[in-house]
């Protein structure tokens, strides 16, 4: 018996936050009402899928296939969409789509690596979670990174801004790394008990 994929038509009001979670919502409109995200359930051999629909023209474009769940965050003007993909238990990623160019996604982690480089206290951890947090402006996304598991009590937390116009990433606040191995030697020596 073949199982048919069903495209849901029920609309979820994303409200002031511009957020929608899939699975969960069936579809959601951007804050301006020009675009809609539509969701298809997985079928045997096919993952969850998201589509972007231009409400005026009816044109539908594939956005993303995913395995577990995603959170979508519309920009205030509806011209961009940040999707946090919680793809597996040891990480999540953020991809940004322009509504008018959905076939050209921007991987925020790759932008971070290109602009800032490989942050040792982040990348020594195997569990890395990138999450779209909020739009600071119509073209500026704040995202957060949390990483852990390099050792007992070791973790990294950082806040960054991604500029959609330039593709640049900058650190937006003080990152914290609780990793005794990365502390300066004088601080590490002061923290260690004196041996007798």
N, C-alpha and C positions, 0 to 999 in steps of 0.2 A: 504494500500500500504506500503510495507516494504521499509525502507530507508537503503541503504547499506553504510557502512563506506568505505571511499576511502583513500587509502594510497598513498600520493603524492610522486612523484619521482623527481620533479624538485629540483635541488640543489642550495642552497644559499651559496655563498662564505662568510665565516665569517671574512675574512680579518685578518689583524694584531691584531685586538682586540680579536678575538676568540669568539665573541658574536653573538647570534641569539635569536630572540624573537618569541614566539608562543602564539597564532596564529600570523601569519605574514609571517614567512619563511615556506616553505613546508618541507625542509630538509636542513641539513648543515653538512659539513664534518669537522672533527677535523683538526688542522693545519698540521698534517702529512699526511692526506688523508687515514688513515687506518680505521677510524670509521665514521659513519654517524648517525645523529639523524634524525628520521623520525616521522612525525606528522600525527595523525588522527583526523579529525573533530569530534565534539560530535554528537551523534545521540540521539533520544528520549530515555531517560533512561540510557545513557552512557556519561560520561564526555569526555573532551579533553584527548588525550593520546599521550605520547612520547615513541618511541622505539629506541633502540641502535642497529645499524647494523654493524657487522664486514664485511667490504667490501670484504676482501679476501675470507672468507669462506661462506659469505651470511647469516650467522646465525643472527637471530633477537631476541632481548630480550626486554621485557617490562621494561621501566624505571619508568614512572610516569603517574598517572592520575591526572588531575587538573581541576578546575572549571572556572577560569577567564583567567589569562595569566601568562606566565613564561618567564624568561630570562635565557638563558644558556651561560655559560662561560667556554670554553675549557682551560685546562692547556696548556702551550706552547708545551709540548711533546705529547699531546693527550692521556695521560694515565689517566687523571681524568677530571671530568666534574662537575662544581658547578651550581646548578639550584636554582634560586630565584623564589619561588612560591608565587605570589600575590593572595593568595587564597580568601581573602575577604577584605572588606573595612577597617577593623581595624587591619590588620596585614599581614606580609609576613614572609616566612621562607626560610632557605637555607639548601639544601641537597646536599651532595657531593657523587658522584659515581666514583668508579674506573672502567675504561673501561673493564678490564678483569674480574671484579666481580660486574656486575650491579645489582645483586640480593641482595647486601649488602650495602644499602645506609647508609650514616652517617649524622645524624641530627646535624647541627652545634650548634644550641641552646642547645641541650642536652649535647653536649661536653662542652659548656661554663658553664652550670650549674654544671657539674661534676668537672671541673677544678677550676673555680673561685667562684662558688656559686651564690646564688640569690642576685643580686645587687638591693638594695631597691629603688634607684632612677629610675631604669629601670622598675622593676616589679610592682611598684605602679601605673603605667600607663596602661590603657586598650588597647591603640593602640600602638602596637610594630611591628616595621618593621626591619627585618634582611635582608641585601642585600649583595650578593657576589659582591665585588668591582673590585678586580684584583688579578691575580696570581703574587706573588712576586718572586717565583721560581717554578720549576715543581711540588713541593710537599708542597708549602706554599701559602695559600689563605688569602688575606686580606678581611675581611668583616666589614660592618658598621651596626650600630644599631641606630635607631631613635625611640623615644617613646614620646607620649604626651597624654594629657587629664586628668591627675590626678587633675588638677585645672587650673584656668586661668593663662596663661603665664608659666606653668610648662612643662618642656620637658627634655629629656635625649638624649645625643648624645655620641656614643662611637665608637672607632676603635679597632679591634682585629685581631689577626693572628691565623689561624688554621693550624697546622702542620699535614699533611696527614700521614706521616710516624709514628708519635707517638700518634696521636689523641688528642694532647694537644692544649689548647687555651691559649693565653696570650694577655693581653692588650697591644696594639701597640702605643698608644698615650694617651694624657690626655682626659678623658671623661669629658663632661660638663653636669651639672644638674642645670637647672634654677628652683629651688624649694626653696622658702623662708623658708618652714618648715624644710628643711634639713640643712640649714646653721648653723654654729656654733653660740651659744647664743650671744657671744660678737659681732660677725658680724651682727647678726639679730638686736640686740639692737642699734647698730650704724646706721643701715639703717632705723630704725623706727623713726618717728618724735617725738620730746619731747611733752608730754601732758602738758597743762597748767591748 
